[in-house]
């Protein structure tokens, strides 16, 4: 249910907003990986969640481009 609302929110955004969100998610993923490498990350499941969100954003971008 939570992911459905997230995807619906993504579909309501414009292509430019989606690209901005994609860049922000990739930056967050980089920071999480960096924290994980230096043993500062407490919640390692956040990495998986952010990766899936990136895939969702890219899917919506592809759908809008068609």
C-alpha positions as CSV (number, residue, x, y, z in Angstrom):
1,X,0.0,0.0,0.0
2,X,2.7,2.4,0.9
3,X,4.6,1.8,-2.4
4,X,1.4,2.3,-4.4
5,X,0.9,5.8,-3.0
6,X,4.6,6.5,-3.7
7,X,4.2,5.5,-7.3
8,X,1.0,7.5,-7.7
9,X,2.9,10.5,-6.4
10,X,5.6,9.9,-8.9
11,X,3.1,9.6,-11.8
12,X,1.6,13.0,-10.8
13,X,5.0,14.8,-11.2
14,X,6.4,16.3,-14.4
15,X,9.5,14.8,-16.2
16,X,11.7,17.6,-14.8
17,X,10.6,16.9,-11.2
18,X,11.2,13.2,-11.7
19,X,14.7,13.8,-12.9
20,X,15.4,16.0,-9.9
21,X,14.1,13.3,-7.6
22,X,16.2,10.7,-9.4
23,X,19.4,12.8,-8.8
24,X,18.5,13.2,-5.2
25,X,17.9,9.5,-4.7
26,X,21.2,8.6,-6.3
27,X,23.0,11.1,-4.1
28,X,21.3,9.5,-1.1
29,X,22.3,6.0,-2.2
30,X,25.9,7.2,-2.6
31,X,25.9,8.7,0.9
32,X,24.4,5.5,2.3
33,X,27.0,3.3,0.7
34,X,29.7,5.6,2.0
35,X,28.3,5.4,5.5
36,X,28.1,1.6,5.2
37,X,31.7,1.3,4.1
38,X,32.8,3.4,7.1
39,X,30.5,1.4,9.5
40,X,28.5,4.5,10.4
41,X,25.2,3.2,8.9
42,X,22.7,1.9,11.4
43,X,19.8,0.9,9.1
44,X,21.3,-1.1,6.2
45,X,17.9,-1.9,4.8
46,X,17.6,1.7,3.7
47,X,20.1,1.0,0.9
48,X,17.7,-1.6,-0.6
49,X,14.7,0.7,-0.2
50,X,16.5,3.6,-2.0
51,X,17.6,1.3,-4.8
52,X,14.1,0.2,-5.4
53,X,12.9,3.8,-5.3
54,X,15.4,4.6,-8.0
55,X,14.1,1.8,-10.1
56,X,10.5,3.0,-9.6
57,X,11.4,6.6,-10.6
58,X,13.2,5.3,-13.7
59,X,10.2,3.2,-14.6
60,X,7.8,6.2,-14.4
61,X,10.2,8.3,-16.5
62,X,10.2,5.6,-19.2
63,X,6.4,5.3,-19.1
64,X,6.1,9.1,-19.5
65,X,8.5,9.1,-22.4
66,X,6.4,6.7,-24.5
